[in-house]
């Protein structure tokens, strides 16, 4: 999935509607134009810019609050898998699973969330 597809899938799972890339964008000073992704948030009637879940741990905290207890177990498993993969470890190589979850990046948390909800597309 592209970053934009992930961002939209997460937002829609959190209740955002009509999410899509806006026509405009901005240059952050590095010559790269960032495109806005907009949608209508829950309990709102106008468009706003979606949170950038893959880069913002605070935004990740918001989607983490939507998980049931059963989903949280799957979510933590997927975080451990993502962190171990990035560290070059096999799935059973480390016994420090709680550390994996606390040090996970926003991108790893987003991937784990989408896999937990079965929204991840390779």
C-alpha positions in Angstrom: 0.0 0.0 0.0 1.2 3.5 -0.6 1.5 5.9 2.3 -1.6 7.8 1.0 -3.6 4.6 0.7 -2.6 3.7 4.3 -3.5 7.2 5.6 -7.0 7.0 3.9 -7.7 3.4 5.1 -6.8 4.4 8.7 -8.9 7.6 8.6 -11.9 5.8 7.1 -11.7 3.1 9.8 -11.8 5.9 12.4 -15.0 7.3 10.9 -13.7 9.9 8.3 -15.8 10.2 5.1 -15.0 11.1 1.5 -11.2 10.9 1.9 -9.2 11.8 -1.1 -6.1 13.7 -2.2 -6.6 17.4 -2.6 -5.6 19.2 -5.7 -3.3 21.6 -3.8 -0.2 21.0 -1.9 2.7 22.7 -0.3 6.5 22.9 -0.6 8.1 22.3 2.8 11.2 24.1 1.6 13.0 21.0 0.2 11.6 21.3 -3.3 9.2 18.4 -2.7 5.5 19.2 -3.0 3.5 17.4 -0.3 -0.1 16.6 -1.3 -2.9 17.1 1.2 -5.2 14.3 1.9 -8.6 15.6 3.0 -11.8 14.2 4.3 -14.8 14.8 6.6 -14.0 13.8 10.2 -16.6 12.2 12.4 -19.2 14.7 13.8 -18.1 17.4 11.4 -19.7 18.7 8.2 -16.7 20.2 6.4 -13.4 18.9 5.0 -10.2 18.9 7.0 -6.7 17.7 6.3 -6.3 14.1 7.5 -3.7 13.3 10.2 -0.5 12.0 8.8 -0.7 8.7 10.8 2.5 7.3 9.3 4.6 10.1 10.8 2.7 11.2 13.9 2.7 9.2 17.1 -0.1 11.4 18.5 -2.3 10.5 15.6 -1.4 6.8 16.1 -2.5 7.1 19.8 -6.0 8.2 18.5 -6.5 5.1 16.4 -5.1 2.9 19.1 -7.9 4.0 21.4 -10.4 2.6 19.0 -9.1 -1.0 19.3 -11.0 -3.6 21.4 -9.1 -5.7 23.9 -9.0 -8.6 21.5 -7.7 -6.4 18.7 -5.0 -5.0 20.9 -3.5 -8.4 21.3 -3.3 -8.8 17.5 -2.0 -5.2 17.2 0.9 -5.8 19.6 1.8 -9.0 17.8 2.0 -7.1 14.5 4.1 -4.3 16.0 6.6 -6.9 17.4 6.8 -8.5 13.9 7.4 -5.1 12.2 10.1 -4.0 14.7 11.8 -7.4 14.6 11.8 -7.3 10.8 13.3 -3.9 10.7 16.0 -5.0 13.2 16.8 -8.1 11.1 15.5 -10.5 13.8 13.4 -13.5 13.2 9.9 -13.6 14.7 11.0 -15.5 17.8 14.5 -14.1 18.3 13.7 -11.6 21.0 11.9 -12.1 24.3 11.5 -8.3 24.8 8.1 -7.9 23.1 7.0 -5.0 25.4 10.1 -3.0 24.3 9.2 -3.6 20.7 5.8 -2.0 21.2 7.1 1.1 23.1 9.8 1.8 20.5 7.6 1.2 17.4 7.6 4.1 14.9 4.4 5.7 13.6 4.8 3.8 10.3 5.1 0.5 12.1 2.1 1.2 14.3 0.1 2.2 11.2 1.0 -1.0 9.4 0.1 -3.1 12.5 -3.2 -1.3 12.9 -4.2 -2.0 9.3 -3.1 -5.6 9.6 -5.1 -6.0 12.8 -8.3 -4.7 11.0 -7.5 -6.8 7.9 -7.2 -3.6 5.8 -3.5 -4.2 4.8 -2.8 -4.8 1.1 0.7 -5.8 0.2 
